[in-house]
Amino acid sequence: MLRDRERATITALLDAARSGTGGALVVRGVAGAGKSTLLADAVAAASGMRVLRTSGVESESPLAFAALQRLLWPLRARLDGLPGPQRAALGAALGEATGEGERFLAFLGTLSLLADAADEAPLLLVVDDAHWLDDASSAALLFVARRLQDERVALLFAARDGDARSFDAPDLPAVALGGVTGADADALLAGHDGGGIDPGVRDQLVTGTGGNPLALVELARVLTGEQLAGRAPLPAPLPLTGGVERGFLDRHRRLDELGQRFLLVAAADDTARLTVVRDAAERLGAGADALDDAERSGLLGVDGDVVSLYHPLVRSAVYRAATSAQRRAAHHALAEVLAGDPDRRAWHLAAAADRPDDDVVAALDAVAERAAARGGHEAAAAAWSRAAELTTGGDARGRRLHRAASSAWLGAHPSQAVALATAAAAAVTDPLVRAQLLTLQAQIAWNTRSLDEGYDVVLQAVQVAAGVDEAMAQLLAMLAASLAAFGAHSARDVDPAALVAPPAADASARVRAAAALRLGFLAAARHDWAAMAECFRAGFALTDTDPLDDHVLQPNLAIAAVFLGDDERALRLHEHQLTAARAAGALNMVEHALTRGAQVQLVVGAWSQAAAAAEEALPLTAATGHPGLSALPHALLAAVAALRGEDPDAHLAEVTAIRAAHPLGVSDVLVVGLLHWARALGAAAQPTTALHHLEQISEAGLRRAAAVDRIETAVRAGRPDLARTWVDELADYAAGTGTPAATAVVEHGRALLADDAEVHFERALAAHAHSQRLPDRARTELAYGEHLRRARRRVDARAHLRAALALFEQLGAGSWAERAAQELRASGETARRRDVSTAADLTAQERQVAGLVRQGLSNRDVAARLFVSPRTVDFHLRNVFSKLGVTSRAELTALALEL
């Protein structure tokens, strides 16, 4: 049978979904390769499964969630069973409810709705012409496709290769349909009249069509039996020379003018409803006879109230063959009959317009507002962009282009956002809007291109905002100072400290806190640690009693805590960010809070939590549309593996590949620092190599996080001068900030370099008692114990070595625990391995599930927190129970675990 291998792959997908191990598959091929046929066969083979179908439509691509709405329409009665936030967001996306909806909550609602329906019967989701899906539907379905491993759901996409628009899903399994030959080609060519096919003729036709199945079927329609049998010559050129589309166009042109007009309306339509197409065609004089002619041509079919074209290429062939005036007339007629569908009506009016039109612009503005409120940012960008094209007046046009650029950025299309923002910049004159536009351009730059470029643009935004909005100027100046503290530079001669005046005495706490942070970051950039600490603590004092949910200020408060080495506050602020982002369904902020919080977890020794956060962040980065974001989670996982004494190479290779393919912007300095730290840990047996990597860490926070490794490695590599320089730098920081963790490492370093080592080790341990950084404390205990053992004070050494061993085992630092055990044995004591909880056997996601369940959350609530389905949570929870030997949630909660 034709396409046996591909059919077998699809059959395996369906069988797996029936057994509870769902998945997705993309069927790719050029137009006419047989994708739709394979999908139809899959539907026929889906016994015992419920089938839901949708498809992309070229003319529908600007309509947010249009394809998803068709797919989920049969399940709309189940919306009421979703958790409230998901129900509201998905209901808004599908037009079933009014109000605003966060797009990622709508995505999660889609997954939950499908998982719920699959509990009754396995689902087969069929998505044809995926390359023409509207962007919001495509993003939602890809989000679902990546989370089906534990569901009874099979998701089958068909996408055309070689089209102007593509369906990008490189991480999903795919089958590619090539041309057919031999017996498969015989079957297609003989299918029309059952006559014999001459092998030479067959091969000639295969060569002429590239083996395209649709082209062969169309040739069988137009060639005679004599020609196919080789008894009559083939026409030269073949009737389909130039492509299958031309063959459809020839059939279209054989219709009379009214039949062609009816087909054009059907090609311009995106509802597939007979009543809409017929009513619009009648406005152009094409009535029932024209419909009959179009049906008889085989290019159009009617089933009840559904109109379908024979093949997607029919749509493009007919539409492109029409003149611009004919196309505008068809769209205008469709707009007239779609008064009850304002979004479609607006787009048809826009397609019919060939000059500025205020009424059409107002209709598109309304479309954009509705799309943005539902989380359909791509559709909003398209509507505002088209509205700008039809706008007279530069400033009004610039405002719409700015809104389009903002929506494109929120929809994870940075290159489109850059182009729209650049166009807006040429038109915007209002200073406030210009400051907002510059801020957007800066954000795009520092996230996707260059930290320095983003810094320079945000400086420009501050200068523009300073004269029109003090609060905005203070926040932007704080943001610029934060970037400067990460090492950003501007080629222009701009003093960031002089951009804004001190805030007024009656300014809000938000503005005064922003000013305090600004001064703190500027102090950090010039290494004035005492001034930094004073300013940051002033900012904390202004916000501690009345926490702010501010998407600019709040993350920078957490960054300030990291700069200050206030680990308890940094962990608390990042957890607050994460909780708020989860509740809002703001996936990009969830990813940010997870990865930045994981950096703090790394230094305090919460390595399992750091790994779990990074593991959770990885699939979220795929949904944001910014591939470069996945570098930081991989770098964190590499660092955790290296700290535990495990092999980080797989993650290191991933990061290297990502950095080669995508600019990382502001996160690059963190990623590079983590890479060098991981490589240094892996090369610990070669001090010179390890030192080379540790010298490459440039980000200040990571230099302090890796300070013990840096100082000890410099000593072992025979570079006490370098170790002393690093100790002195850290001593300046410790003196200025009063941070116990820094003081402890300074004393640890002095112990390695001075004759009176014991005094400094004791001081280090005294400081460690006020610090949460268990890895550094364990290293000091080990180093002190080693020093005492070498001084033949074995009894004194044992207490410190036992403490080091216990801490390393608690951390899961296998190689360090073994080193401590060896030292303990050398001191004359047998090292007893601590009974390690079987919690160490849990995967990262199992740890997350267990931790949230222990907080009293239901499976549904845990699923919402982790952006997975309740069934996935149930799967992981059963594994947790099995590995920990418990049988209930109460027993799990009662266990003494470190998760």
N, C-alpha and C positions, 0 to 999 in steps of 0.2 A: 504494500500500500504506500502511496505517496507520503513522504515525510514521516516514515516509520520511527526514526530516531527521535525526532522532535515530539511526536505523539507519545512516545514512551516516557520522555522527560515530564510531559504534562500529566500523564497518568500517575507517575510517581508523586508529583506534587499533590494531586487530588487524594491519593491514598494516604499520604502523610497527614494531610489536613483531617481526613476522616478519623485518624488515630490520635489526633490531638497535638500533632507537631506541624503547625502551619508554616507557611512561607510564601514567597513571591517569586515570580518569574517574568522576565521581559522577553517577548518575542520580537525580534528585530528583522527588518528587511526592507528592500526598496519597494516602491509602489508596485502592487500586483504580484508580490512574492508569495502570497498565500497566507498572510497573517490572519486575516479575518476568517478564512476557512478553518484554520487551526483553532481559533477561538470558538467557532460554531461547533466543531467536533468536540471540544472540551465540554461545552454545555451539554451536548448529547450524551457524553460519558459521565456526567456528574450525577449518577444515580444515588439517591439518598441524601443529596445535598440541596440546599436552597441556593438559587442563582440570583444574583443581583448584577445588573448591567448598567454601564454608562459608556460614553465616548466623548472624545474631544471634538469640538466643532470650530473650524477656523474663525468664522464670524462671531463666535461666542467667547473667544478667548479673553476679551476685556471684562467679562462679567464674573465677578467674584463668586466662587463656590457654585457656579452653575452646574458643572458636571457632577460634583459631589451631591448636590441637591437631588439630581435624578437617581443617583446610585442609592441614596438612603431614603428616598421617598417611601418605599414599601415598609420601612421600619419606623416611620415618624411617630406612630402610636407609642413606641417604646421610649420616647424622649423623656417622658415624665418619670421614668425609673432611674435616670441618671442623677448623680450628685448635683446639688444646686448650681454651683459655678459652671460645671460642664454643660448642664442643661441650658443655662442662660446663654452661654457662648455659642454652643452648637445651634440652639434654636435661632439665635440672631443670624448666624451664618447661613442657615437654610431658609431664612425668611419666615420661620414659624413663630418668632417672637420679636418684639421690638426692643430697642435698647442697644447698648454697646457690648461687644464681646472680645475678649483677648484671644488672638488667633490660636495660640498653642493650647488653650483650654478647649477650643473648638476641635483641634486635632485630637486631643486626648479624649474628648467626648465621642468623636468618631470611632476611636479604638474601643472605648467602653461599650458603645452601642452595638458594634459588630460582635464583640466578645460575648455580650449578653445574648444576642440573637443566636450565636453559634452554640450556646448551651442547649438550645432546643434541637438544632440540626446543623451539621457542618455547612459552612458557607463557601460558595465559589463566587468571587468578585471578578467580573470581566470588564476590562477597560480597553476599548478599542480606540485607535487614533490618539494614543497618549501624547504624541507630540503636539496636539492641538488642545490639550487640556488648558483651562484657565489656570493661571499660576497658583491661585489659592487652593484649588482642588488638587493640583499636582503636589503641592507641598504637604497637604493633609494626607494624601494617599501614600506618599513616600514615607511620611512619619509612621503611618500604620504598617507599611510593608516591612519596616525595620524592626517591628515589635511583635511579630506573629509566631515566634518560635514555640510558644506554649498555648496557642489557640487552635481551634478547629476551623481555620480560615485559610483558604488558598486565594491568592491575589494574582491575577494574570493580566499583564499589560501587553498591548501590541503597539509598537512604535515604528514609524517610517524612518528609514535612513535616507540621507541625501536630500532632506527637505530644508527649507529656509529656517524652520523652527525645529528644535530637537528636544528629546526627552532624556534628560541627563540623570542617570541612576547607575553610575559605574560600580557601586558596591553591591548591587543586586545580581543574582544569577540571571543569565541571559542565554538565549539560543538565537543564532543568526541564520536566516533563511537565504540560501544561495539559489542559483539557477538549477533547474531540473534537466536531466538528460535521459537518454535511453528509454527504458520501459515506462518511466514516469512521464516523459514527454509524449510517448505513444498514447498513453491513457488520456492525456489532456486533449491531444489532437483528434483522437478517435471518438471522443465523448460526444461530439456534436451529431454525427450521423452514423456512427458505428462502423464506418468503412475502414479498409486497410490503409496503413500508412507506410510509404516507402522509406526505408531506413535512411537513404541518401537525402530525401526531401526533409525528413525529420531533423537530421543533423544540420541541414542548411537553415531550417527555421530556428533551431536552437541557437545556432551561431548568430543569426540575425536579430534575435530577441534577447540574447544572453541567458536563455533558458527561463525567462520570466513567465510564470504560470499564467497570469492574466493575459499577457500578450499572446501566448499560445492559444488560450481559449478564444480570444477575439479573432485570431487568424482562422481558427476552425470555423468561425461563423461566416467569414467572407471568402475563403478559398473553396473551390469546388472539389468534389470527391475525386475527379480526374486529376486535379492538380496535386492533391494530397497523396494519391496513389502513384504519382510520378508519370502518369500517362499524358499529362499536359504540362507545359512549362509554367513555372511560377512567375507572377508579374514582377517586373523590375521597375522601380524598387518595390519592396514588399509594401502592402497597404498600411502597415504600422510603422514604417520608417519614420523616425522622429519621435517615437515613443507611443505608449498606449494612449496617452492623453489626446494625441492627434486623432486616433481612431474614434474616440468618443466625440470629439469635436466634429468629425465628418458626419457622424450619425445625427448630431444636433443640427447641423446645417441642412440636413435633408428635411427637417420640419419646416412648416410654413412660419410666417413671421409671428403669429399669435402663439403657436406652440413653443417657439424659441423664447418668447416673452414670458410664458408661464414657467419654463425651465429656469430662466434667469431669476425670477422671483423666488423659486424654490432654492436656487443656489445661494441667494443673498439672505435667506431666512435662517434663523438659528433656533426656532421652536420645534420644528418637525411636526407641526400641527396643521392638518389639512384645512381647517377652518381659517387659520391665519393666512396660509399661502393662497388659498382660493379667493378670499375676500380682497387681498392685496392685488392679486392678478386681475380680478374683475375691475378694479379701479383703473387698470391699464388697458382694459378692453379685451383681456384674455379670459374667456369664460369656460363653460363645461366642455365645449368641443376642443379647446386648446389642451385641457387636462387629458382628454381621451387620446389625443395625438401624442402627448408626451409619454403617457403610459405605454402606448403601442410601440414607441421607439425602444422600449426596454431600458431607457435611461432613468426612469422614475417609476416608483411603485407606491401604491396606496394600500394600507392595511387598516381598516377602520378609520380612525381620525389621524393616523400616522402617515406622514409622507417620508419616503426614503429614496435617496439617489442610489443608483446601481453600485457606484464605487466612489470613494472620496475624490478621485481624479475627475469625475464628472463635474463636481462642484467647481473645482479650479478651472477646468477647461471652459465651461460655460461662462463663468464669471469673467475670466480674463478675455474671452472673445468679444464681450460686449463693449460698447463705447462708454466713455465716462458719463455721458449724458444718460445713457440707458441704465447704467448702474445707479446713478443718483435717483432716477425716476423710480426704480424698484425699491430702493431704500425709503424713499419718501412715502410710497404706497404702504410699505410695511409699517412705518411709523404711524400712519393714520389709523391702522387697524389694531395697534398695540397700545391704545390709550390706557388700558388697565395694567400695563406692565411698564412702569416709568423708566426702568433701567434700559430695557431693550429699546423702548421708544427713543430715548435720548441718543443711544448709539446709532440707531438708524437715521435720526435727524442729523447727527454729526457726519455720517457717511454721505448724506445727501447734500451737505453744505459745501459750497465752493468759495465762500467769502465770509468775512466776520459776521457773526449773527449773535446778538445779545441773548435772544431767547434760547438758542441752542446752548450757549455758554452757561446760562443759568441752569438748564436741565442737566448738563454735564457736572456742574458744581454739586448739584444735589446727588447725582450718582456717586461722585467721589466721597462725599460726606457719608453716605450710607455704607459704601464699601469699607471706608476706614473704620467706621464704628463697628463693623462685623469682623474686623481683622483682615479684610481683603486689601492689604496695602498695595499689592501689585495692580489690582483693578483701579484703586484710587489714583495711583500714579498715572495710569493710562488715561483716565478721565480728565485729570487736571492738566496733563500734557496736551491732550486734544483741545481742551477748553482754552488753553493758552494760545494755541494756533489760531483760534477763532476770535481772539480778543483784540480789540483796538485799544491803544494806549499802553505805553511801555511799562509803567509801574504796575498796573493791574495784571498785565501779562507776566511780569517778573514775579509777582506774588503767587500766581498759579504755578509757575515753574518751580518756585521754591517749595511749595506744598507737594508738587509731584516728586521732586528730588527727595524730600523727607520721607514720603511714602515708599519710594523705591528703596531707600536705605533700610527702612523698617521691614520691607519685604525681602531683604537679603539679596539685593541686586546692586552692588556697589558701583560697578562700571556704569550702569544706567543712571544711578544717582549722581555720579560725577558729571556726566554729560548734561543732565538736566540742571544741576547746580551751576555749571559753567554758563549755560544759556541764561539762567536767571540772573547771574551776576551782571550781565550786559544790560539788563533792563531795570533792575531794582534801584530806586533812588531813596526810598524812605530809610532813614538811619537805623531804626529799630529792626526792620525786616532785614536790612543788610547785615546787621550784627548777628541775627539769627542764622542767616544764610552762611556767613563766614564760620560760625560755630559748627554748623553741619559739615561744611567742607573740611574743617579741621578734624572733626571726629572721624570722618571717612579716611582722611590722610593718616592719622596716627594709628588707626586700627588696621588698615589694609596696605599702606605703602611705607611712609617714612615718619618716624617720631619727630625728627627735626622739621619736616614740612608741616606736620600738624601743629607743632608748637608755634611756628612762625605765623600760621594762619589764625590761630586762636589769639595771638598777640594783636593782630589786626582787628579781630572782633572786639577785644577789650577797648582798643582805641576808639572804635566807632561807638560802642555802647556807653563809654564814659560820659558822653554829653547828653544822653537821652534817658538812661535807666540805670540808676546807681546800683540797685540790687543785682541786676544782670551783670553789670561791670565788675562788681565785687566777686561774684561767683566765677565769672570767666577768668578774672585775674588769679583767683585761687587755683583754678584748673591749670592755667599756664604755669604757675609756680610749682604745682605738683609734677607737671611734665619736666620742668627744669630740674627738679630734684632727682628725676630718673635719668638725667644726663642730656636732656634736649638742648639744642643750640639753635640760634637764629643767625642767619648771615647778615641781617640788618643790625644797625647800631641802636638797639632798643634796651632801655633799662627797665626790666620788669618790675622793679621795686617802685618806680615812679609813675606807673600807669594809672593808679587810682589813689585818691586821697583817703585818709582814715575815715571810717564810717561816722555818720552823725551820731550824737549821743543818744538820740531817740530812735536810732535804727533798730530793726527787729533783731531778735537773737540769731536768726538765720544769717542775716547780713554780717553781724558782728562775729559770729563763729567762722564765717567764710574768710573774713579779714584776718582773724587770728591764725587760721590754717595757712593762709597765703604767706604771712610773715614767717610761720614755722617752716614751710617748704623752702622759702627763699634762704632761710638760715641753714637748712639742711644742705642746700646746694653749695653753700660756701663753707660747710663743715663747722659752723658755729653751733655746736651741739647744745650748749646751755641755753642760748636764745631759742633754738628749736624746741627744746623741752618746755620752756616757759610758755611759748606761744601755743603749742599743741595742748598743754594742760588747760590753758585759758579757753581754748575751743571746746575741750571736753566739758569744762565746767558750765559752759553756756548751753550744752545740749543734753547733759546727763539727766537732769530733772525733767526735761521735756523732749524726749527723743523725736527726731525729725525723720519723716519718711520723704526724703528729698533725693531724687535719683542722681544728683550731682554731689551734694554735700555729704550725704550719708556714706557712700563708698570711700570718699576721701578722708572722712573721720577714721575709717578702718585702716586706710593706708597710713595715716598719721600714727596710729597705734603701732603699726608694724615698724615704722621708722624709729619710734621711741623704744621699741623692744618691750612694749606693754602687752605681753602675750595674752593675759587674761582678758583684757579689753578687746584686743584684736579678734580673739575667738568669739567673744560675745557679739561684737558688731557684725562679724561675718555671718554668724548664726542668725542674727536678726534679719540681715539682708536675705539670707536663704529662705527663712520662714516667710517673709513678706513676698518674695518672688514666687515661691511655690503657691502661696494662697492666691496670688494674682494670675498664675499661669504664665508669668513672664519668663519664658524659657531662656532667653539670652542673659537675663539677670541671674537666673538659676545657675547657668554655666559659669558666669563671672564669680558669683559667691562661692561656688564649689571649688574652683581652681585657686582663687586667692585665699580662701580659708584653708585649703590643703597645704599651702606654703607655711602657714603658722602651725598646722598640725604636724608638719614635717619636723620643725625645730623643737617642738615640745615632746616629740616621741610618740604621738598618736598616729603611728604609721599605718595601722590598719584602716583608721578613719580617712587618712589622706589618700590611701590607695582606693578605698571605696568611693570617695568623692571624685577622684580622677576617672575611675571606671564609669561612674554615672555620667560624668561630663562628656565622655567620648561620643556616645550616640547623640547627645544633645547638640554637639558641634555640627554634626551632619545636618541637623534640621535647621540650623541658623543660616545655611547657605554660604558660610565663610570657611572654606576648607582649612585655612591657616590656623584657625582656632584650635584644631585638634593637636597641634604641636605641643602646647603647654601641658595638657593631660598626659600625653606620652612622656614628656620630659619629667613630670612628677613621678610617674610610674617607674621610669628608669632610675630616678634618685632613690625611691623607696626600695627597689630591688637591690641596688648597690649597697645601701645602708644595712640591709638585712643579710648581705653576703651572697645574694643570688645573682643570676646572670641578667644584666640589663640590656644585652645586645639587641634583642628584637625591638624594644622601644627606641633605642638609640638609632637604629636603622630607619624606623618610621619617621622620627623627627628629622633626620637628615634628608629624607626624601621630601617631606613636607616643606622644609625650608628651601629646598632647591626649586620647588614648584610654585610656592606662594610666599609673598612678603608678609611678615608677621606684625610689622608696626611696633607698637609700644611693648608687646609681650616678648619681643625677640631677645631683649637683654636678659630677661628672666629665663627664657628657654636655653639660651647659650650658656648661662651660668650653671643651670641645673645639669646640662650635658657635661660640662667640664668637671663638675663635682662628681658625677656618676663615674666618669672615666678615671678620675683620680682615685676614687675608692677601689675601682677594679684593678688599678695598677699599683696598689699599696705595696706590693713586694718589690717594686722598682721605684724607689723614692724620687729619683731624678725625673722620671716620666710623670709620676703623680704630681710633683711640684710644678712641672710645666703646665699641666692642666689647671692646677689651683691658681696659678698666677694669671690665668686668662679670665677669671671671674671678676667682672667689673661692677655689677650691681651691688650697691652698698649693703642692702639687707642680706643678700646671699653671702657676701664676703664675711659678714658677722656670723651668719648661720653656720658657715663652714670653717669658722676661725680655729677651732681645735685641730681639725685636719690640716689646715694651712700651716699653723705654727709647728705642730709635731712633725709634719712632713719636711718642712724647711730644716728643722734640727737634724732629722735622720738623713737628709740629703747633703749634710755638711754645709748648710747655709745659715749659721746662727745670726749673721748680720741681717739677713732678710727676716728671720723670725723675730729679731729684736725690733726691727722697723714696724712689723705688723703688730707686735704687742704694744708698742708706743702709740700707734694710730688708734688701737682699740682702747687704750688707757685714756686718751683724750675724750673719746666718745663716752666712756664709762664715767669719767669725772664730770662731764657736762650734763649727762642725763641722769646719773644716779641709778642706772639700770643694774640690778643684781646679776643678771645673766652675763652681762658684759664684764662686770667686775670679777666674776668667777673665772672667766676664760683668761682675763689679764693675769690673774694670780696663778692660774695653771701654767700659762706661758712663762711667767717669771720663775716658776719652780723648775722648769726645764732648762732655764738659762743661768740661774744663780746658784751659788754655793749653799745658801741657806734654804734649800728646797722645801724642807718640812714646814717652815713658817708660811711659805706661800701656798703650799697645798692645804694647810689648815684654813688659811684665809679664803681660799677658793671654795672649800666645802662649806664654810660658814655662809658665803654668798649664795651658793647653790641651794641652801635651805630656804631661800626666799625667791627661788626661781622655779618655773614649771618645766625647764628644759632638762628632762631626764637623760637624754643621750649625752649631753655635756657632763652632767654629774657622773654618769657611769664611766665616762672616759677619765675623769679626774680620779675617781676611786681606783680605777685600774692603774693609772700612771703612778699614783701614790703608793699603791700596793707593790708595784714593780720596783719602785725606788727603794722601799723598805726592804724588800726581799734581797735586792742586790747589796744592800748595806748589811745583810745577814741578820736583820731583825725580823725573822720569819713569823714569830707570834704576832707582832704588831701588824705585819703585812696581811695576815689572814683576814682580819676584820674587813679591811678595805677590799680585798679580792673577793670575799664572799658577797659584799655589798655590790660590787661591780657585776659579778656573775648573776646575782638575782635581778639586777636592773636590765642587763642584756637579755636575759631570758624573758623578762616581762615585755621588753621591746620587740622580741623576735629577731634580735641581731645575732644570727647563728654563728658567724665567723668570730665576732667579738666575744660571744659567750664561750666559745671553744678556747680562745686565747686566755680568757680569765680563768677557765678551768685548768688549763695547763700551768698557769702561774700558781694557782692554788695547790696543785699537786706538787709543784717544785718547792713550795713552802713547807711541805710535809703533811698536808691535809688532803684527804680523799674528797674530791669534788662530787657532791651529790646533786644530780640533775633534779631540778624542781619538776613536779608534776604539772605539765603544761595543759591548760584546758583544751578540750577538743574544739573550742571555738576557733583555734588556729587553723582548723581544717575547713572552715567556712570560706566560701568565695566572697568576693567584694560585695556582690549584690545580696547574697544571703546575710552578710553582716548588716547591711542596711535594713533589710526587711526585719531581721531579728531585733535590731535596735529600735525601730519604729513600733513594732508590735509590743515590745517591752514598755513603751510609753503609753500603751493603752489604746492605740489606734486600731481601727477595724481594717480588714483587708482592702476595702474600698478606699478608705482614707490613705492607707499606705500607697496604694496604686496611684492615687492622685498626686502624692508627694513625689513619687519616683517616675512619673510620666510613663507608666506601664498599665496593663490591665489587671483587674482583680485576679483573674485566672493565673497570670504570671506570678503574682504575689503568693497565691496559694501553692503553686508549684515550688517556689523557693522556700516557703514556710515548712512544707512537708520535708524537704531536704534538711532544713535546720533541725526539726524535731528528730529526724533519724540520726543525724550526726551528733547531736547533743544528748540523745537518749531520753528525751522527754515526750510526753504525749498530749500536752495541753498548753494553752497560752499562759495559764497560771503558773505551771511548772517552769516555763521559759522565763517568766518574769521573776520567779523566785531564785533562779540560778545566779551565783556570783560570777559574772562574766565581765571581761574587758573587751568591748566590741569597738 
